[in-house]
């Protein structure tokens, strides 16, 4: 069984966001607006996405 992957795109700028939100985005690898990354679907990544869900778009890849 293959693990699911999440395709994350930073759609809104992190300017004006609290320091914790900025650190979470950098931890995910999202450093520029419209940058897209692929991460494995794990509980840790889901928790990070939950903190920044107002700035990112998530697509589940199978």
C-alpha positions as CSV (number, residue, x, y, z in Angstrom):
1,X,0.0,0.0,0.0
2,X,1.5,3.3,-1.1
3,X,1.4,6.2,1.3
4,X,-0.6,9.3,0.4
5,X,1.2,12.5,-0.5
6,X,0.0,16.0,0.0
7,X,0.7,18.8,-2.5
8,X,0.9,22.1,-0.7
9,X,0.9,25.5,-2.3
10,X,1.5,28.8,-0.4
11,X,-1.2,31.1,-1.8
12,X,-1.1,34.0,0.6
13,X,2.0,35.9,1.8
14,X,3.4,35.3,5.3
15,X,3.9,39.1,5.7
16,X,2.1,40.2,8.9
17,X,1.8,36.7,10.2
18,X,2.9,35.8,13.8
19,X,6.4,34.3,14.2
20,X,5.1,30.8,14.9
21,X,3.2,30.8,11.6
22,X,6.3,31.9,9.7
23,X,8.4,29.2,11.4
24,X,5.8,26.6,10.5
25,X,5.8,27.6,6.9
26,X,9.6,27.5,6.7
27,X,9.5,24.1,8.4
28,X,7.2,22.8,5.7
29,X,9.5,24.3,3.0
30,X,7.1,27.0,1.9
31,X,9.3,30.1,1.6
32,X,7.7,31.9,-1.4
33,X,4.2,32.7,-2.6
34,X,2.9,30.2,-5.2
35,X,5.7,27.7,-4.3
36,X,4.4,24.1,-4.4
37,X,5.9,21.2,-2.5
38,X,5.0,17.5,-1.9
39,X,5.1,16.0,1.6
40,X,4.1,12.6,2.9
41,X,0.8,12.5,4.7
42,X,1.8,12.1,8.3
43,X,0.1,13.3,11.6
44,X,3.0,15.8,12.1
45,X,2.6,17.3,8.7
46,X,-1.2,17.4,9.1
47,X,-0.7,19.3,12.4
48,X,1.6,21.9,10.7
49,X,-0.9,22.3,7.9
50,X,-3.7,22.9,10.4
51,X,-1.7,25.9,11.8
52,X,-1.4,27.5,8.4
53,X,-4.5,26.4,6.7
54,X,-5.6,30.0,6.0
55,X,-2.4,30.5,3.8
56,X,-2.1,27.3,1.9
57,X,-4.0,25.1,-0.6
58,X,-3.8,21.4,0.0
59,X,-4.4,18.7,-2.7
60,X,-4.3,15.0,-1.7
61,X,-2.3,12.8,-4.2
62,X,-2.7,9.0,-4.2
